[in-house]
């Protein structure tokens, strides 16, 4: 989907990447997979830097982006909504698993840590 509500847990919004008709089928599938990772890590688990307003913060050239080294360190990573459309980071999205910033990875691992639970004794 490329329009409508964004960050909806029932949909993956990766429409903008498909405007490039030169992508192979494998690159398109990789982009869809990375869109799922972005939506899950950033917007479902809230584990990335400024995840709630990522489209405002990650827009290149803004004063916020220029003054926040933590932000520019995440360009082209799971946290970055614009990784899908910026020429310098689009290959991260279409040619393999999208990278994740080490700080964001630590937060995500806290959410995904193993949970050891014993079954009820009466079953």
C-alpha positions as a Markdown table, in Angstrom:
| # | Residue | x | y | z |
|---|---|---|---|---|
| 1 | Unk | 0.0 | 0.0 | 0.0 |
| 2 | Unk | 1.3 | 3.5 | -0.7 |
| 3 | Unk | -1.6 | 5.6 | 0.6 |
| 4 | Unk | -3.9 | 5.8 | 3.5 |
| 5 | Unk | -3.1 | 5.5 | 7.2 |
| 6 | Unk | 0.5 | 4.8 | 7.9 |
| 7 | Unk | 1.9 | 2.6 | 10.7 |
| 8 | Unk | -1.2 | 0.5 | 10.8 |
| 9 | Unk | -0.5 | -3.0 | 12.2 |
| 10 | Unk | -2.7 | -4.6 | 9.6 |
| 11 | Unk | -0.9 | -3.2 | 6.5 |
| 12 | Unk | 2.7 | -2.7 | 5.2 |
| 13 | Unk | 3.3 | 0.5 | 3.4 |
| 14 | Unk | 6.0 | 0.0 | 0.8 |
| 15 | Unk | 4.4 | 1.5 | -2.2 |
| 16 | Unk | 7.0 | 4.2 | -2.9 |
| 17 | Unk | 9.8 | 1.7 | -3.6 |
| 18 | Unk | 7.8 | 0.2 | -6.5 |
| 19 | Unk | 7.8 | 3.4 | -8.5 |
| 20 | Unk | 11.3 | 2.3 | -9.6 |
| 21 | Unk | 10.5 | -0.1 | -12.5 |
| 22 | Unk | 14.1 | -1.3 | -12.7 |
| 23 | Unk | 13.9 | -3.4 | -9.5 |
| 24 | Unk | 14.0 | -7.1 | -10.0 |
| 25 | Unk | 11.4 | -9.4 | -8.4 |
| 26 | Unk | 14.0 | -10.3 | -5.8 |
| 27 | Unk | 14.7 | -6.7 | -5.0 |
| 28 | Unk | 10.9 | -6.0 | -4.7 |
| 29 | Unk | 10.6 | -8.9 | -2.2 |
| 30 | Unk | 13.6 | -7.7 | -0.2 |
| 31 | Unk | 12.0 | -4.2 | 0.0 |
| 32 | Unk | 8.7 | -5.7 | 1.2 |
| 33 | Unk | 10.5 | -7.8 | 3.9 |
| 34 | Unk | 12.5 | -4.7 | 5.0 |
| 35 | Unk | 9.2 | -2.7 | 5.1 |
| 36 | Unk | 7.8 | -5.3 | 7.4 |
| 37 | Unk | 10.9 | -5.1 | 9.6 |
| 38 | Unk | 10.7 | -1.3 | 9.7 |
| 39 | Unk | 7.0 | -1.3 | 10.6 |
| 40 | Unk | 7.5 | -3.9 | 13.3 |
| 41 | Unk | 10.7 | -2.6 | 14.9 |
| 42 | Unk | 9.9 | 1.1 | 14.7 |
| 43 | Unk | 6.1 | 1.3 | 15.0 |
| 44 | Unk | 4.9 | -1.9 | 16.8 |
| 45 | Unk | 7.8 | -2.4 | 19.2 |
| 46 | Unk | 8.8 | 1.3 | 19.4 |
| 47 | Unk | 12.4 | 0.3 | 19.5 |
| 48 | Unk | 14.1 | 2.8 | 17.2 |
| 49 | Unk | 15.2 | 6.4 | 17.6 |
| 50 | Unk | 12.2 | 8.9 | 17.4 |
| 51 | Unk | 10.0 | 6.1 | 16.1 |
| 52 | Unk | 6.8 | 8.0 | 16.7 |
| 53 | Unk | 7.6 | 10.8 | 14.3 |
| 54 | Unk | 10.2 | 9.1 | 12.0 |
| 55 | Unk | 8.8 | 10.7 | 8.8 |
| 56 | Unk | 9.4 | 14.2 | 10.2 |
| 57 | Unk | 12.8 | 13.6 | 11.8 |
| 58 | Unk | 14.4 | 11.5 | 9.1 |
| 59 | Unk | 13.6 | 13.9 | 6.3 |
| 60 | Unk | 17.1 | 14.9 | 5.0 |
| 61 | Unk | 18.1 | 18.5 | 5.0 |
| 62 | Unk | 16.0 | 19.6 | 8.0 |
| 63 | Unk | 17.6 | 21.5 | 10.9 |
| 64 | Unk | 16.7 | 18.7 | 13.2 |
| 65 | Unk | 18.5 | 16.2 | 11.0 |
| 66 | Unk | 21.6 | 18.4 | 10.7 |
| 67 | Unk | 21.9 | 18.9 | 14.4 |
| 68 | Unk | 21.2 | 15.3 | 15.6 |
| 69 | Unk | 24.2 | 13.0 | 15.0 |
| 70 | Unk | 22.2 | 10.1 | 16.5 |
| 71 | Unk | 19.7 | 10.7 | 13.7 |
| 72 | Unk | 22.1 | 10.8 | 10.8 |
| 73 | Unk | 23.8 | 7.7 | 12.2 |
| 74 | Unk | 20.5 | 5.9 | 11.5 |
| 75 | Unk | 20.1 | 6.9 | 7.9 |
| 76 | Unk | 19.5 | 3.8 | 5.8 |
| 77 | Unk | 18.7 | 1.6 | 8.8 |
| 78 | Unk | 15.6 | 0.0 | 10.2 |
| 79 | Unk | 14.7 | 3.3 | 11.9 |
| 80 | Unk | 14.7 | 5.4 | 8.7 |
| 81 | Unk | 11.4 | 5.7 | 6.8 |
| 82 | Unk | 13.2 | 7.5 | 4.0 |
| 83 | Unk | 15.7 | 4.7 | 3.5 |
| 84 | Unk | 13.2 | 3.4 | 0.9 |
| 85 | Unk | 13.3 | 6.5 | -1.3 |
| 86 | Unk | 16.7 | 8.2 | -0.9 |
| 87 | Unk | 19.1 | 7.2 | -3.6 |
| 88 | Unk | 22.0 | 6.9 | -1.2 |
| 89 | Unk | 20.2 | 4.4 | 1.1 |
| 90 | Unk | 17.7 | 2.7 | -1.2 |
| 91 | Unk | 20.2 | -0.1 | -1.9 |
| 92 | Unk | 20.1 | -1.0 | 1.8 |
| 93 | Unk | 16.4 | -1.7 | 1.4 |
| 94 | Unk | 16.5 | -3.6 | -2.0 |
| 95 | Unk | 19.7 | -5.6 | -1.8 |
| 96 | Unk | 19.6 | -7.4 | 1.5 |
| 97 | Unk | 18.4 | -7.2 | 5.1 |
| 98 | Unk | 18.3 | -3.6 | 6.2 |
| 99 | Unk | 20.9 | -2.7 | 8.9 |
| 100 | Unk | 19.9 | -1.8 | 12.4 |
| 101 | Unk | 21.7 | 0.7 | 14.6 |
| 102 | Unk | 23.4 | -1.1 | 17.6 |
| 103 | Unk | 21.5 | 1.1 | 20.1 |
| 104 | Unk | 18.1 | 0.3 | 18.4 |
| 105 | Unk | 19.1 | -3.4 | 18.3 |
| 106 | Unk | 19.7 | -3.4 | 22.1 |
| 107 | Unk | 16.2 | -2.0 | 22.7 |
| 108 | Unk | 14.6 | -4.4 | 20.3 |
| 109 | Unk | 16.4 | -7.4 | 22.0 |
| 110 | Unk | 14.9 | -6.3 | 25.3 |
| 111 | Unk | 11.4 | -6.7 | 23.8 |
| 112 | Unk | 12.3 | -10.0 | 22.1 |
| 113 | Unk | 14.2 | -11.6 | 25.0 |
| 114 | Unk | 13.3 | -15.2 | 25.8 |
| 115 | Unk | 10.5 | -15.6 | 28.2 |
| 116 | Unk | 10.7 | -18.7 | 30.3 |
| 117 | Unk | 7.2 | -19.8 | 31.5 |
| 118 | Unk | 6.3 | -23.1 | 33.0 |
| 119 | Unk | 3.0 | -24.6 | 32.0 |
| 120 | Unk | 0.3 | -24.9 | 34.6 |
| 121 | Unk | 0.7 | -28.0 | 36.8 |
| 122 | Unk | -2.8 | -29.2 | 36.2 |
| 123 | Unk | -2.2 | -29.7 | 32.5 |
